[in-house]
Amino acid sequence: MEQSKLTFEAAADGKIADLLKQEYPHMAVSQRKKWLSGDIYINQKQVRSAGQVVKKGDLIEFGQKKIVKSDVVKQMKLPFKVHYHDDTLMIIHKPAGLLTAMQKAKEGISCEEVINQAFAKNNIKKRVNVIHRLDREVEGLVAFAFNRKDREAVMEYWPSSDKRYLALVEGHIKNESGEIVTELVEGQRGTMKVSKNKKEEGKTAITSYRLLERFESHDLVELSLVTGRKNQLRVHMQYLGTPIVGDYKYGADDTYERQIRLLAYQLKIWHPKKSGWVSVNIEPPKWFTRLNPEDEKYKKNWTKFFKSGKAI
């Protein structure tokens, strides 16, 4: 059975129950009680009581073992996991190689199209509206709303949402944590680059990062978006001299063909109907930090896959 998770860092010393209320002040009392009655972990170690005192900076994790899926999700056969779903929002795990939103027909099939086709096939009178996007070759959590009004309500709180990524990068970052601030401009063939010319009208891009694990020739880092520019994380890792593994577009070694090691693993967004935050976390695949050619199994030709009739 899948487990729903809620994760945040303690903003101050205090009891777990009090810190949860401070972190999510608009969360319904009933929902807060569900989190407090489930599994609780501090820095990945399970604790027994929500009354336990923790220190500022401690990682607090809550787990609810039972997830009630709606009849809508049960009816649909999708080629990706649905991690959250109600009558307002849907959060899925987008696979690498698949577009987030519908674009030009020649560019391939999108998650948006797949979901809407599944609704139509099951006579469900719903359509999803894209809230945000991931690059085609990047996998991870993507959110949709079921109408434009709810999407707009989510976007009002978008600057306060939490969007975190895991990246395996080539080489070693100089500082274990920091913030990257640059001006980005569009270069040739749709690529982005850091502006070095004051006359260029670039857009400010800000990324926070911290080192999670150091390997012999690679680093695993957590990246947090402060702004959301096109290809921002990929450009910023190249800017530090540590391009993301498999990202040939932005300076990675192309000796082997690899899936880009960038995963949108944590997403916290505003829920307009619950007047609170929805948070979803996913674990990276076991092969994420391995660089064996046989681990590269992601689908590149999703159109062919769907035409086989196996997806929907």
Summary of the structure (lengths in Angstrom):
residues: 312
radius of gyration: 20.2
end to end distance: 22.8
largest distance: 58.8
contacts: 910
relative contact order: 0.15
helix: 23%
strand: 33%
